[in-house]
Amino acid sequence: WHSMDATCLLDSQCGLGESPVWSVAEQKLWFIDINAPALYRLDPATRQLETWPMPATIGSIAPTADGGLLLARCDGIWRRNPDGKSETLLVASPLEGARFNDGRCDRQGRFWVGGMTDTREPETALYRLDGDRVIRQGLVGAIAISNGLAWSPDGATMYHADTPTHCVHAYDYDVKTAAISNRRLFLDLRTTDERPDGAAVDAAGNYWVALYGAAKVVQFSPAGERLREIHLPAKAPTMPCFGGADMKTLYITTARQRHDADELAKMPLAGGIFSVRVEIPGLPETPFAG
């Protein structure tokens, strides 16, 4: 497979940078720091960074059709108005002793989000926001750290990972009903030090996944073949997303948490935002349709 190196776009020193979302309309990158907790908007052209502290731990974000954002916080899922001056609670969190983690909309604009516990025990699930309620999805089973959510370009295949298992599963996805079925092993990384974190799918259907602790993001074909590795000077990449005017820039968030002094000396850019140019463009995120 091919190897490439990502460069640091912003030395943001996030404790746990996550959930990068490219705004096509703004040509800017939104992301969060789960630990801070805070919401950020970066203009890659000028390196200008805007910051909004959050009142509660935030696990993921997604665009809304009006130009606002969904915020999956530990107290519930909120809709942030486009002007950023007000928020509306859509649904309170159903999680007890846990918080929302990785989340995004499917190709039809339904918001899916997983959970995680502080103990890293498999005690949460995968959820879907449906109107004013959150529906628990049983097929995926008990989850410790929900990650890797992504859909194929046609929306008919859903990917999901439970990070501590070192595995990514694929599912048949009914685009009309949002039903998931036919759970199958897509990536088995149990013989490696690679822990699947956030992911994105490009226009050709390849699955790009951040491998937390392994200092790389890897592109896999729809058949699970390793095609390309993106190496970073940060050991804990958390999630990639596609952006830029041509959707051929891969942006990558990383974490700085749980690094000892020696690791920070070797990787001072840990927690930064990285980027790399790729050959196949990504697809814009589908905004929340609710």
N, C-alpha and C positions, 0 to 999 in steps of 0.2 A: 504494500500500500504506500501511498504518498505521505510525506510529512511536511508540515508548514509551521511557521512560528507566528504567534500573535504578538502584537505590539500594544503597549499600554497607552490607552487614550486618555485616561483620567486616573490619577493617583488618589482615589477617593477614600482609601483605607476603611472600607466598610467592614464592620464586624461580621455581617452575613448579608452581603449583597445578593439580590435575587430578583426574579420576575422581570427581566428586561422586556419592554414592549415598545416597538417602533411606531411612532405616529406618522403616517403618510402625509396627512394634512399639514402638520407642523414641521416635518422633517427633523424631528427631535426624538431622543431616546428617554423613555420613562423607565425608572427602576426603583427598587426599595432597599432599605437596610432593615432586615427583620429585627436585629438586636437594638438598633438606635432608639425606638423605631422611627422611620422617616420615609417620606416619598420624595423622589428627585426627578428633575427633568434636565437633560443635558443636550445642548446644541453642539454636535460634533464639529461643526464648521468653525465655531468661535471658542469652544471649550467652556462656554458660560454654563454654570450649574445653578439651578434653583432648588431650594430645599423647603419642604413642609414637614415639620415634626408631627408625628401621629400620637394620639392620646392612648393608643393601645397597640399591642404587638400586631404587626401586619404580615400576612404570609404570602399574598400574591395580589396582583392587579390585572385588570382586563379593560379594554376600551369599551365605551358605550356609543351608541349610534349618534348621540347628540354632541359628541366631542368630549364627554366627561370620562369618568373612570369608575369601575367597580373596585371596591377595596374589601378584600377578605381578611378581616381583622379577627382577633380572638373573641371579641364580643359580638360579632355578627358580620353580615355582608352589607356593605353600604354603597350607595350611589353618590359619587362626588360630582357636583355640578361643574360644567365647563369653566366657569369663572373661578372655581376653586374656593369660593367663599362660603359654601354651605354643603352639607351632606345629609342624606336621608337614609335611615335604616330600612333595608328591604326585608331582612329576616334575621332574627337572633340566632346565635350559634347553637346548634344542637349538641356540641361536644362538651363533655364533662372531663376535666383534668387533661385537656388536650387543646390544640389550636389548629386553625386552618394552615395548610402549607401550599404546595404547588397547585395552581389553578389556571384554567384558561377556557375560552369558549370553543365549542365545536364549530364545524363549518356552517352550521345553521344559526349560530348565535346563542346556543344554550350554554350556560356557565357551569363547568364542572370543577370541583375542588376536592382535594384530599386533606387528611388530617395527619397530625403527628403528636406523640406524647413526649414529655420531657424525659421520661424513663426509657424511651426508645423501645417500649414493649408494643407488640402488635395488638393494639386496643382501639384503633380508629377504623374508618371506612372511607369509601369514595362517595361523594355527594354531588347532586345536581340541583341547581337552583331552578325552581319551576314556579313562576308567579310569586306568591308570598310564602312559599314553603320550601324546605330543603328535603329532597328525596334521597334516602340512603340506598346505595347500590350494593346488593348482597353478593353478586357473583364473584367480585374481586377478592372477597374474604377479608380477614382481619389484617390491618396495615399498621406498621410501626412508623415509617416515614414515607408518606405518599409523594411520588415524584414522577418525572418522565412523561407526563400527559402530552399527547400530541395526536393528530389525525392525519391520515393520508390525504393527498390533494382532493380526491373524490369524496372524502369523508366516511368511506365505508370500512376503514380499518382504524381502530383506536389502540394507542400504545399506552402502557402504564408500568411504572416500576415501584417496588417497595425497596428503598435503597439498601437496607441491611442484608437483603437476600442476595444481592449481586445479580439479580435477574430482571429482565424486561419482558413483559408479556404483551401479546397482541390479541385483539378481540375483533370479531365481526361486529359492525356497528350499523344499526338501522337508522338511516338519516331521517326517516319520517317519524319514528316513535322514540328514538334515543335508546332503544333496547340494545344491550350488549350480550354477546353469546360467543361460543366457540373459543374459550380461553386456551391459549397455546403459548409455549415458550418461544420467544423471539430472540433474546440474547441471554446466553448463560455465561456470566463472567466470574463464576465461583472459583475458578482456578487462578484468578488474577487478583491484583490489589485494586481493581477498578470497581468503584461503587457508583451506580447510575444515579444521577441527579436530574436536573431539568433538561428538557429536550425541545427540538424543533424539527419540522419536516420541510424539505425544500420542494421546489416545483416539480422535480422528477420523482418525488416520493421517497428520497433518501432520508434516513433518520439520523439526526445529529444529537448526540447526548454528551453532557458534561460528566466527566468521571471524577468525582470528588475524591481528593487525596492522591490522584494519579497525575495531576498537572496537565491534563489534556482534555480536549473535546474530540470525539471520534464520529466520523460519518460512516454509517452502515447502509448498505443497499436494502431494498424491501425484502430481500431474501436473507438478510442478516450477515452479508459479507462485509468485512472491514475494508473500507475504501480509502480513507484519509484520516490522518491524525493531525490535530492542531495542538502544538505544544505551547505552554504558557510558563512564564517565570513566577508562577503562583501555583501552589500545590492543590488548592481547593476551588476549582471552577464550579460554579453552581448552576448556570443556565445560559444557553445561547439563544439569540434571536436574530432574524434577518432584518436588514434595514438599508438605509441609503437610498438615493434617488432611483437606482436600478435594482434595489433589493439584493445586491450582491456583496454587501458588507455583513459579516457575521460579528455581532457584538456579544461579549461574554462577561457576565458578572462573576465575581469571585468572593471568597470569604477570608477573613483575617483571624477569626476566632480559633481558639485552641491551638495556636502556634506558640511554641516556646521561643526563648530569646535567640537560640541558635538558628531556628527556622526563619525567624523574622530577619536575622542578619543575612541569611542566604537569599531570602525572597522578600526584600523590602517592599515590593509592589503588591504583596498580598492584600486582597480587599479592593483592588483597583478594577477599572473597567477596561477591557481589552477589545481589540478589533483585528480582523483579518479579511482580506478580499478573497472571495471564492468564485468559482466558475458558474455554478448553477444558482439562479436567484431563489429567494424564498417567496413565500406568499404573505400578503398582508393579513394581520390578525382579523378574524371576523368579529365585529363588535357585538356586544350583548344585545339580544333582541327583545328582552323583557321590558 
